[in-house]
Amino acid sequence: MSVLRGSIEAVDRMRQLRLAKDAMDRDWADPDLDLDAVAAHAGYSRYHFIRAFRAAYGETPGQYLTHRRIERAEDLLRTANLTVTEICHLVGFSSVGTFSARFKAWTGLTPSEYRSKHVARGAALIPGCYAMLWAGGFRSGPGARDRNSGEAP
């Protein structure tokens, strides 16, 4: 009976970790994504969640999130006519320096070098305004215009 209970608990723990991983997959671009909230979503303390996540997936939640953001940045650098700074903020980094350092550590190239290597000369990139709209880069906030009336709130 205790073997069965242990198996059920292990499955439940993996399910909880998967729910937390799904939350990170869904909200990866949010620069305010909070590790404590994700850990609580899984029913763990922050530090226990980090250990359990690493044991299950081979990397910490922070590493996983960084890799997701870098993968998305790679896609945008290949396809969108956006600056490195715009891409940095779209994928959830708040510092261009941190973004560039992590990007280079992951890909071996700076974001600009990556774009030069992967975008053929004369390639038609998606206009930045469309990429920003698709990626949710136009966020409302103080000073933002009301989409319906065209007036500032």
Residue pairs with C-beta under 8 A, 6 or more apart in sequence:
13 52
14 56
16 42
16 43
16 44
17 42
17 52
17 53
17 56
17 57
19 41
19 42
20 38
20 39
20 41
20 42
20 44
20 49
20 53
20 61
21 53
21 57
21 64
23 38
23 41
24 33
24 38
24 61
24 64
24 65
24 68
25 68
27 33
28 65
28 68
28 69
28 72
28 91
28 92
29 69
29 72
29 90
29 91
29 92
29 135
29 136
30 92
31 89
31 92
31 93
31 94
33 65
33 92
35 46
35 49
35 50
35 61
35 62
36 46
38 49
38 61
39 45
39 46
39 48
39 49
39 50
39 61
42 49
42 52
44 52
49 61
50 60
50 61
50 62
53 59
53 60
53 61
53 64
54 60
57 64
59 67
65 92
66 102
66 106
67 106
69 91
69 92
69 93
70 91
70 102
70 103
70 106
70 107
72 90
72 91
73 87
73 88
73 91
73 99
73 103
73 111
74 107
74 114
74 118
76 82
76 87
76 90
76 91
76 131
76 135
77 84
77 87
77 111
77 114
77 115
77 118
77 119
78 115
78 118
78 119
79 125
79 126
79 131
80 87
80 125
80 126
80 128
80 131
81 125
81 126
81 127
81 128
81 131
82 90
82 128
82 131
82 132
83 128
84 96
84 99
84 100
84 111
84 112
84 115
85 96
86 128
86 132
86 137
87 111
88 95
88 96
88 99
88 100
88 111
89 137
90 131
90 132
90 135
90 136
90 137
91 99
93 99
93 102
99 111
100 110
100 111
103 109
103 110
103 111
103 114
104 110
107 114
109 117
119 125
131 137
132 138
143 152
144 152
144 153
145 151
145 152
146 152
146 153
